[in-house]
Amino acid sequence: MAVLNPPRAATPIDTSKGTLLLTTNTRRKVTDRVAACAIGGAFALAMVPLMLITWQVVDKGAAAMGTEFFTYSMRNIIGAGGGIYHALVGTLLISGAATVISVPVGMLTAIYLVEYGADTVLARTITLLVDVMTGIPSIIAGLFAYALFTMIFGPGVRMGIGGAVALSVLMTPVVVRTSEEMLNIVPHELRESAYALGVPRWRTIVKVVVPTASGGLLAGVVLAIARIIGETAPLLLIAGTTASSNWNLFDGRMQTLPVFAFSQQNSPGMFPEAALERAWGAALVLMIIVMALNLIARAIAAIFAPKGDH
């Protein structure tokens, strides 16, 4: 008789690994969901004061908007009326002069750090000083400019060019850092190709490196202008306040938008309602200018960004 093989016992299935994998995936999903909720909550919490400030400035500043507000100064104005024309002129001139001072110094410094300095002691020292200057309070820049111009012109000096120098102290480190980052993005292969053709380093920088990074450099300059255009403390010290338009940076006091808003709120005079309305209106105009500058910087960065293959 043939002997039948006895049936084999069923092999037990180990479910511990599957359970462990399922538990791990569940834990990751829960952790991811909690992190997403925390990030979303933090974003919403940060947006609350921003939206409240924006709404308050728009709500209280919109009433001051009008033709007279942009075309008249505060000369001979006691009560209602007047405008920010003189402050717009001062803001344009002082910010423009600060840009003229800061951009060449900042970009040349960045070019030295990236193209010539490398890991030298001087480059590391400059980088440290730039980092320190980035964090200094704006009032220090105003005190520096006031002390400098007092040594040259005597005590009590007030002039627009002094405000431009103070703002350039704040603007230069921003230009240096942004320009340095943009120059570092330029591929080294472009430099090496130019060197292989016998092109001098300075000409490679002028003809290859700077044009390649021009979009980012320009966007960084615009962002630096947006950074300093709302400064008040240094301009109070050295540029002062005035009710009349002044087109001469080297003669007399010069008004700017942030200082105008501060002075209207701090010294409203006999008609506080009109002064506060002008202060909110100046704050709204300043906020619109800063927003426009940031949008322009983003547009420049997008337009000049390298186009990848799709």
C-alpha positions in Angstrom: 0.0 0.0 0.0 1.2 3.5 -0.8 1.9 5.6 2.2 0.4 8.9 2.0 2.4 11.9 3.1 0.9 13.5 6.2 -0.4 17.0 5.6 2.0 19.8 6.6 1.1 22.1 9.4 0.2 25.6 8.2 3.0 28.1 8.6 2.0 31.0 10.9 1.9 34.4 9.3 4.0 37.1 11.0 1.9 40.2 11.1 4.1 42.2 13.4 6.0 43.9 10.5 2.9 44.9 8.7 1.4 46.2 11.9 4.6 48.2 12.6 4.6 49.6 9.0 1.0 50.6 9.3 1.6 52.2 12.7 4.6 54.2 11.3 2.7 55.4 8.3 -0.2 56.5 10.5 2.2 58.3 12.9 3.8 60.1 9.9 0.4 61.2 8.5 -0.7 62.5 11.9 2.6 64.3 12.4 2.3 65.8 9.0 -1.3 66.9 9.6 -0.4 68.5 13.0 2.6 70.3 11.4 0.5 71.6 8.5 -2.2 72.8 11.0 0.5 74.5 13.2 2.1 76.3 10.2 -1.3 77.4 8.9 -2.3 78.7 12.3 0.9 80.6 12.7 0.4 82.1 9.2 -3.2 83.2 10.1 -2.0 84.6 13.4 0.7 86.6 11.7 -1.8 87.9 9.1 -4.2 89.3 11.7 -2.1 92.3 12.9 -1.0 92.9 9.3 -4.5 93.0 8.0 -5.7 95.2 10.9 -2.9 97.7 10.3 -3.5 97.8 6.6 -7.3 98.2 7.1 -6.8 101.0 9.7 -4.3 102.9 7.5 -6.6 102.6 4.4 -9.7 103.5 6.4 -8.3 106.6 8.0 -6.0 107.7 5.2 -8.4 107.4 2.3 -10.3 110.6 3.5 -7.2 112.7 2.9 -6.7 111.6 -0.7 -7.4 114.3 -3.3 -5.8 116.6 -5.8 -4.9 119.2 -3.2 -3.3 116.6 -1.0 -0.7 115.8 -3.7 -0.2 119.2 -5.2 0.0 121.6 -2.2 2.6 121.9 0.6 1.9 123.0 4.2 3.2 126.5 3.6 0.9 129.0 5.4 -1.6 126.2 6.3 -2.9 126.4 9.8 -6.2 124.3 9.8 -7.7 122.1 7.2 -6.1 121.8 3.7 -2.6 121.6 2.6 -0.8 118.4 1.4 2.3 116.4 1.0 3.8 117.9 -2.1 6.9 119.1 -0.2 7.3 115.8 1.5 7.1 113.9 -1.8 9.8 116.1 -3.2 12.0 115.6 -0.2 11.5 111.8 -0.2 12.3 111.6 -3.9 15.5 113.7 -3.6 16.9 112.2 -0.4 16.1 108.6 -1.4 17.6 109.2 -4.9 20.7 110.7 -3.5 21.1 107.8 -1.0 20.7 105.4 -3.9 23.4 107.2 -5.9 25.8 107.0 -3.0 25.0 103.4 -1.9 24.7 101.5 -5.2 28.2 102.0 -6.6 29.8 101.4 -3.1 27.6 98.4 -2.4 28.1 96.7 -5.8 31.8 97.3 -6.0 32.2 95.9 -2.5 30.1 92.8 -3.5 32.2 92.4 -6.7 35.4 92.5 -4.6 34.1 89.9 -2.1 33.0 87.5 -4.8 35.5 87.9 -7.6 38.7 89.1 -5.9 38.5 88.6 -2.1 37.7 84.9 -1.9 38.8 83.7 1.5 41.2 86.5 2.4 41.3 88.2 5.8 40.2 91.5 4.3 37.1 89.9 2.7 36.1 88.2 6.0 36.6 91.5 7.8 34.4 93.3 5.3 31.7 90.6 5.5 31.7 90.9 9.3 31.4 94.7 9.2 28.6 94.5 6.6 26.7 92.0 8.9 27.1 94.4 11.8 25.9 97.4 9.8 22.9 95.5 8.6 21.7 95.2 12.2 22.5 98.7 13.6 19.5 100.9 14.7 18.6 103.6 12.2 19.1 106.3 14.9 22.8 105.4 14.9 23.0 106.3 11.2 21.3 109.6 11.9 23.7 110.4 14.7 26.7 109.5 12.5 25.5 111.8 9.7 24.7 114.6 12.2 28.1 114.4 13.8 29.8 114.3 10.4 28.0 117.4 9.1 28.4 119.2 12.4 32.1 118.8 12.1 32.0 120.3 8.6 29.3 123.0 8.8 29.0 123.6 12.5 26.3 122.9 15.1 22.6 122.9 14.2 23.1 122.0 10.6 20.0 120.6 8.8 20.1 119.7 5.1 18.8 117.0 2.8 22.2 115.6 1.8 22.8 114.8 5.4 19.7 112.7 5.4 20.9 111.0 2.2 24.2 110.1 3.8 22.3 108.7 6.9 20.1 106.6 4.7 23.1 105.4 2.6 24.6 104.0 5.8 21.5 101.8 6.2 21.2 101.0 2.5 24.7 100.1 1.6 24.9 96.8 3.6 21.6 95.7 2.0 23.0 96.3 -1.4 26.2 94.5 -0.6 24.4 91.4 0.7 21.9 91.1 -2.2 24.5 91.8 -4.8 26.8 89.3 -3.3 24.1 86.6 -3.4 23.3 87.4 -7.0 26.9 87.3 -8.2 27.4 84.0 -6.4 24.5 82.5 -8.5 26.3 83.2 -11.8 27.8 79.8 -12.9 31.6 79.6 -12.7 31.6 77.9 -16.1 30.9 81.3 -17.7 33.9 82.9 -16.0 36.1 80.0 -17.0 35.0 80.1 -20.6 35.9 83.8 -20.7 39.3 83.2 -19.1 40.0 80.4 -21.5 39.5 82.9 -24.4 42.1 85.2 -22.8 39.6 87.8 -21.6 40.9 89.7 -18.5 39.1 89.4 -15.2 37.8 92.9 -15.1 36.4 92.6 -18.6 34.8 89.2 -17.7 33.1 90.9 -14.8 31.8 93.8 -16.8 30.8 91.9 -19.9 29.7 88.5 -18.5 29.1 88.4 -14.8 27.3 91.6 -14.2 25.0 91.3 -17.2 24.1 87.8 -16.2 23.1 88.9 -12.7 21.6 92.2 -13.8 18.0 91.3 -13.0 18.8 90.2 -9.5 21.1 93.2 -8.9 18.4 95.6 -10.0 15.7 93.9 -7.9 18.1 94.0 -4.9 18.5 97.8 -5.4 14.8 98.3 -5.5 14.3 96.3 -2.3 17.0 98.3 -0.6 15.2 101.6 -1.6 12.0 100.1 -0.1 14.0 99.4 3.1 15.1 102.9 3.7 12.3 105.0 2.2 10.2 104.7 5.4 13.0 105.7 7.9 12.1 108.5 10.3 14.6 108.8 13.1 17.8 109.6 11.1 15.9 112.2 9.0 14.5 113.9 12.0 18.1 114.5 13.3 19.8 115.7 10.2 17.2 116.7 7.5 14.7 118.3 10.0 11.2 119.4 9.1 9.8 122.2 7.0 6.4 123.3 5.6 7.8 124.5 2.3 9.2 122.7 -0.8 12.9 122.5 -1.0 14.6 121.3 -4.2 18.2 121.9 -3.0 19.8 119.0 -1.1 22.6 121.2 0.0 20.7 124.1 1.5 18.2 124.1 4.4 15.7 121.7 5.9 13.9 119.1 3.8 10.7 117.3 4.6 10.0 113.6 3.9 6.9 111.5 4.0 7.6 109.5 7.3 8.8 112.7 9.1 5.7 114.5 7.8 3.4 111.8 9.2 5.3 111.9 12.5 5.2 115.7 12.8 1.5 115.9 12.0 0.7 113.3 14.6 3.1 114.6 17.2 2.4 118.3 16.8 -1.2 118.6 15.5 -1.5 122.3 16.5 -4.9 124.0 17.0 -6.7 121.7 14.6 -5.8 118.1 15.6 -8.5 116.5 13.4 -7.1 117.9 10.2 -3.5 117.2 11.2 -4.3 113.5 12.1 -6.1 113.1 8.8 -3.0 114.3 6.9 -0.8 112.0 9.0 -2.9 109.0 8.1 -3.0 110.1 4.4 0.8 110.3 4.4 1.1 106.9 6.0 -1.2 105.5 3.3 0.8 107.0 0.5 4.1 105.7 2.0 2.6 102.2 2.4 1.5 102.3 -1.3 5.0 103.3 -2.4 6.7 100.6 -0.4 4.2 98.0 -1.8 4.8 99.2 -5.3 8.6 99.0 -4.9 8.3 95.4 -3.7 6.0 94.5 -6.6 8.5 96.1 -9.0 11.3 94.1 -7.5 9.4 90.9 -7.9 8.5 91.8 -11.5 12.1 92.6 -12.3 13.3 89.3 -10.8 10.6 87.4 -12.8 11.4 89.1 -16.1 15.2 88.6 -15.9 15.0 85.1 -14.3 16.7 82.4 -16.4 14.2 80.7 -18.7 14.5 76.9 -18.3 13.5 74.4 -21.0 9.9 73.2 -20.7 
